Amino acid sequence: MNCNFTLKHYEEICNIIAESQYKLCFFNDCFLNFKNILILRHDVDQSLEQSVKIAKIENKYKINSTFFIWLRSPFYNIFEKKYSDIIYEIINLGHQIGLHFDESSYRIENEIDLNNYIEKEIHILKSFFKTNIYAVSMHRPSKWILDNNIQLKKYTNVYSKKYFKDFKYLSDSRRQWKEGCICKKINTIKYNKLHILIHPFWWTRKNMGFNKRMIDFIKEKTCKVDVNLSDNISLYNKLGNT
């Protein structure tokens, strides 16, 4: 088994999870007295296209996770049909969606402000996608968020200390595992509770380095702009034909 960031290896990881002794839980599950539990989450920072691929792989192995949607993402518009269809598909595959909240988008001076803006964004997600929202993941959380163990009024803050103190937290942030690939951690049952963060953007069909992934993403977005212009402006000639 080659440890890399390919979809093939992610499928191997899902198979390991499915055959392990861990019980998969959502953030709203009552798991206080459970042993060997695993919470799997995804922060959808850049790519909903990669997210649905991850969602399908997990569904194949009867794995359910939470996909945190960034309402004010500069990389995707959740109201564009292509992307709203993807989110609906993720939900229909048995997964939950949560709010990926970017506090830097607002002038937030206290917890009241924080709760109010989170409530407004969640209301939009809930009403548009007709689904319940139980948890919030902060996008690049500030020191204030991380140091103050903030408890939201109605929702779970997945960056509260509970999910880092009571759980072993493992993340593929910046396309690297600080303690080695999670495929080596799951079978050991070394940790009673696991909290795993996977960013779908990093997981691709072919194995590639960081720079290649960035270049490919730029090409994908350029191609999408080209198609959108062609679909909406009759006089526009596709870039490849000029």
Secondary structure, DSSP 8 states (H G I E B T S, - for coil): ---SSBHHHHHHHHHHHHHSS-EEE-TTS--TT-SSEEEEEEEESS-HHHHHHHHHHHHHTT---EEEEETT-SS--TTSHHHHHHHHHHHHTT-EEEEEE-GGGS---SHHHHHHHHHHHHHHHHHHHT----EEEESS--HHHHHTT---SSSEETTSTHHHHTSEEEE-GGG--TTS-THHHHTTT--SEEEEEE-GGG-BSS---HHHHHHHHHHHHHHHHHHHHHHH-TT---GGG-
